[in-house]
């Protein structure tokens, strides 16, 4: 019942947004996002735990932050934020500072609320299980908070776990309690190790999850939830994690597998699939808002190029738009994005038009048979494009192109309606060519969306990103883009002879 009221509070905040409210930006950067949270300063990457504080009626979350990025310093720490709507954020400062103990800096982990005082730090203490990088390699440590997660103190007996060797992958703990036993899932190269503990401090190895997550390279950032399917109402466990999909002709990204839980160990029953098909939805964290819904946030970036972006300020990185996800039983269980929370901030209508592609007097095709529906310069760095068309006996477009071009960047969405495949291409003069970063960034990628009788696609364009949503299927594609140009040319082109409706909002 508590989770139900948490969701009601979130939705009430969401639908009562004033037109003038924007996602708060903490810094001034060449790539400041208007509808996304930007880094406070320095470099932002992985998102950390999200939880709801019933005392203050707000959410608290963290992200990894390198405040010394501009001057060449290394190491991350946990930067703390609060929000009531995932639109307006308040920065609470650094919750866990780097290099304050012999364990080193602070990387990814998870927060567990100790309602029964099992660990002895106090009833309702917040326990951060977190990886640190130091002389012993990647170690697991406990930090605890007695002020609702604003600041944390180091446990005197840290580290609680050490790797077998200094070089071993041994990181990103996800901890939960089930049947009076604590379980920790650790990213260990191409597998997840499962550990158990009676007191939450001393963990023993129990098992490893190898199946269904092979061919995904280095695994990171596990999240694990039991949720109900929205159609059949059966309970399933969902493991979400970061991985490298290059062996599958995919990018790095966030994946999930669905299965059952046996004595604390997940038994995968599906192949690993993408939460988001895009190249820049990584280091994600999720929170359960009801028995059938998750809230998710990710870092909009990739280690292949995010540190190679040209910048004078040294401030790089932003979060994705917050999204709500649910699980259905269709296609052997599918995790869908229902909507982006901040998408309703695009309220000012610029264009609302329906055009007939069969009217060759008004829309003349080019030599390739493509007809230009829209071709105008946008004097806004942030806007939303919605495209709708119904399939009928009239010839439906086989290809739809949406292009965005400025002096220093380019983006193209090429959708084949006959098979549901689409290709994403992009380029930017602001990605350094001194390494392979530009090659990785500008490589085209193909994804697939289940075809329906109606074409419905939404693109949310911001200064440093584009996030695409297919509402019927719940599939998404998120990517980073980097432009310093105030103006960009938006073009919508397609073949066929049907009616197309499009809207543009800012």
Phi, psi and omega in degrees: 000325179298318181296327179297315181290329174301316181294321179299317179298316180298314182291325178297319177297320185296317186273000180249023183289134174281148182305329187271355182280126178238161172298127185290138178247129186269345185231179173242114184222160176297336186240030179304129178271143181273325184248018178225154176281129179265163175298144177300316176187164179069218189244130176255140167221233196311140174278142179252190190307145175242128176214160184257131178259106183290340178289325182250357181055047178212163177264145173239139178212171184221158170220155177285134191222123173254096183289344184260013185302319184297326183260012176086010178283161181239182176087141180243161175220172182268114173268135188254140179224153169232151178203151174255346187218002184060028177234310175255122183244147172244125179279127183258005180092191183275121182276320178227115184275151180278154174056033176265347177228173180291349180287338176109215182273179188247122180248214189279155178187205181211157179252131177243131178270117184270080185293334184257006182058041179296327183269350174087011179268351181131148180296133181069016173297146176265125184251119176262113170269118191217147176273139172237152180248115181213204183295335180268007184090214182269109183247156177259135185226158175247128168238143184232150182235135176245010179235043177062029172091008179286318177223156182230152176244149182279135175293134188295339181257023175293151353281153181272343178213140177237153179284165179292327175221161180295336183269353187291144169283120191200077192205177173062058184294136168243121188239136175214164180246134181211126179053047176064021177229137175273139177234138177238129173255125183240138176282119184230070180076244181262021176214168171249126174274141179247127182237154179228156183206144175273332185248358180080003181239326183245110185250141177241145180294135182242313184194178176222145178259110180252321186293147172070357176241011175286167181063023178238015174063219183287124179264144181213167165050060178289146170227144184218128183217148170258119181225160178267143173289145184284341182260314182259350176061029175268149180273130177224155175261137180238122175258121178248142186197162175270146181202173180247113186263021186297325179291346178252018183059036177238174178266181165297153183178189180253127185241170174211151169231150181246140180192200179241162182251124177235110178054043176086354183250125178289133174250099184297139179239002179225165169289162175286131180234165181278136167289321180220133184281354186282169184276353189225042173240089191222167180054043189275152171230148183230154178225139178275120182259343174202181182286356181224016184215143176240149171250132184229146175222148178220164169280130177273082183188175177212142179290349180289336184208351189297333178270003181249026178271133180292128182209140173267333183274334184080008180257115183223144173115143176206164175274159169288170168292142177294141182226152175255134184233150177219162183249133173242163181275351184296147179055043180059047176077119183226130177269119185247146169271120180284314180190161171269131182299316186276002182294337182277005173285340179280081191255340182277114183281123177261317182219137174215101191214145172242127181239151178256118181287345180279350180276087184289347178288327182263328182236106184264126180288153175276188184297334180271359179090007180270140181248132183275116179273322182211138181202087185218155173279136178256127177265024177235135176282345185229125178197167180237139179239128176240133182235127180228140174203143177256133176288138181213191178291337175292147183303119181272146179303134174271335178223139177233129179245130169237121183237145177227118186229134175226183182295333185236006180206163182210144178216140177218133175247113183243107188251124177263107186285349182282337182225358178083001179274145175220152180244136176250125176235146179205161177206155177204134175285351183267003174262125184299137177262010182286346179224200178277004184303313182295323178297313179296315184296320188266005176289131179286149180227146181246138176224171184229141175235139179298130183280144178231174180293334180249144171268123179214111181222141180235132176243126177251109186258129176229177186300328183235016183197163167224128177238126186250136179232131170257098189300324182293323184261343182075017179267152184222161174217116182244136180214154175271143173223153186225110177222144174250007182276133180287335183242143176218148182263123179258126179233136175236119184226150178195164172259190179095182185218046181245182176268135180237130174252134177221146176231149175230126180234154172233000000 
